[in-house]
Amino acid sequence: MVEGLDIELAKMFKDVFYMSLGTLNLSVLTTNSGSFGMTKNGIYYDFSDKSFVGGYTIREGNGWGIHISPYALNNKVNFRAIAGHELIHLYHFVKTSYSQTYSEMVAYKYTVDVYNSNNYSNAANQEMSIARSLGYWSSRPQKLVTDRAYRWVWGNH
């Protein structure tokens, strides 16, 4: 089952973000949950902090891997929000001296903007609340839209 979903994931990455394996040293693109659990709805579950996760970016050998929960494949808006969030992290890992706090601030701003621009206000508010609770919501969020990763991902969908 994962193989079929991975094919769909690769197709969606190409259709929505115009990218595929090899771009930004991306070597793994999968719906496999790795060390996370998974709910019946296809959302990853992080056992360490008991949180639900739509996706994550991780070092994979000499490259990088993006894991996107199967839940994200059921809806194009959720896919753009979740996959774009992870692409921002990938961009920051590869192109900048990575700062987790800054990367999360940009990624959450992007996620909220995707949801708001598609009239998913409940999802936008939920993501903003999560970002605030984790210390990743900027006091000046509009400044983050000038980040190169934000502009690159936003411009690719």
C-alpha positions in Angstrom: 0.0 0.0 0.0 2.8 2.5 0.8 4.3 2.0 -2.6 1.1 3.2 -4.3 0.8 6.1 -2.0 4.4 7.1 -2.6 3.7 7.1 -6.4 0.8 9.4 -5.7 2.9 11.6 -3.4 5.7 12.0 -6.1 3.1 12.9 -8.7 1.5 15.5 -6.4 5.0 17.0 -5.6 5.6 17.3 -9.3 2.1 18.7 -10.1 1.9 21.2 -7.3 5.5 22.2 -6.6 7.2 21.3 -9.9 9.9 19.3 -8.2 11.0 15.7 -7.8 13.7 13.6 -6.2 17.1 15.2 -6.7 15.9 18.7 -6.2 17.6 20.3 -3.1 19.3 16.9 -2.5 15.9 15.3 -1.8 16.6 11.5 -1.9 13.5 10.1 -0.1 9.9 11.1 -0.6 7.5 8.8 1.2 4.3 8.3 3.1 6.1 5.8 5.3 5.8 6.9 8.9 9.3 5.8 9.9 9.6 5.9 13.7 6.2 7.6 14.1 2.9 5.8 14.6 -0.1 6.4 12.4 -3.8 7.0 13.1 -6.6 5.4 11.2 -7.0 8.7 9.3 -3.4 8.5 8.1 -1.9 11.2 10.4 1.5 10.5 11.9 1.7 10.3 15.7 4.9 11.2 17.6 5.1 8.9 20.6 7.8 11.1 22.3 5.6 14.2 22.7 2.2 12.7 22.0 1.5 15.0 19.1 0.0 14.6 15.7 2.3 15.3 12.7 1.4 15.9 9.1 5.0 15.4 7.9 8.6 15.7 8.7 12.0 16.3 7.1 15.0 14.2 8.1 18.5 13.5 7.0 18.6 10.3 4.9 22.1 9.1 4.2 23.8 11.7 2.0 20.5 13.4 1.2 17.3 14.5 2.8 13.9 12.8 3.2 10.5 14.2 3.4 7.8 12.0 4.9 4.2 13.2 4.3 1.3 11.5 6.1 -1.2 9.8 3.9 -3.9 12.1 5.3 -2.3 15.0 3.3 -2.9 13.2 0.0 -6.7 13.3 0.4 -7.1 17.1 0.0 -5.0 19.5 -2.2 -5.2 22.3 0.4 -3.9 20.1 3.2 -1.3 18.7 0.8 0.0 22.2 -0.1 0.0 23.3 3.6 1.8 20.2 4.9 4.2 19.4 2.0 5.0 23.1 1.6 5.8 23.3 5.3 8.3 20.5 4.9 9.8 22.0 1.7 10.6 25.1 3.6 12.5 23.1 6.1 14.3 21.3 3.3 15.2 24.6 1.7 16.6 25.9 5.0 18.5 22.7 5.7 20.2 22.8 2.2 20.5 26.5 1.4 21.1 28.2 4.8 22.7 27.8 8.2 19.7 26.1 9.6 17.9 27.5 12.6 15.0 25.4 13.8 13.2 28.3 15.4 13.4 30.5 12.3 12.6 27.6 9.9 9.5 26.7 12.0 8.4 30.3 12.1 8.6 30.6 8.3 7.0 27.2 7.8 4.1 27.9 10.1 3.5 31.3 8.5 3.4 29.5 5.2 1.0 26.8 6.5 -1.4 29.4 8.0 -1.3 31.5 4.8 -2.2 28.4 2.6 -5.2 27.6 4.8 -6.3 31.3 5.0 -6.0 31.8 1.2 -8.3 28.8 0.7 -10.8 29.8 3.3 -9.8 27.1 5.8 -10.0 29.4 8.7 -10.4 26.7 11.4 -7.3 24.9 10.1 -5.4 28.2 9.9 -6.4 29.1 13.5 -5.4 25.6 14.7 -1.9 25.9 13.1 -1.4 29.4 14.5 -2.4 28.1 17.9 0.1 25.2 17.7 2.8 27.6 16.5 2.2 30.0 19.4 2.2 27.2 21.9 5.6 26.0 20.6 7.1 29.5 20.4 7.1 29.5 16.6 4.7 32.3 15.9 6.4 35.6 15.1 5.3 38.9 16.6 5.8 40.2 13.0 4.6 37.4 10.8 4.4 39.5 7.6 8.1 39.9 7.6 8.5 36.1 7.1 6.9 36.2 3.6 10.2 37.8 2.4 12.1 34.6 3.3 13.6 33.0 0.2 12.2 29.5 1.2 8.7 30.9 1.7 8.8 32.7 -1.7 10.3 29.7 -3.4 7.6 27.3 -2.1 4.7 29.8 -2.4 5.7 30.6 -6.0 5.8 26.9 -6.9 2.1 26.3 -6.3 
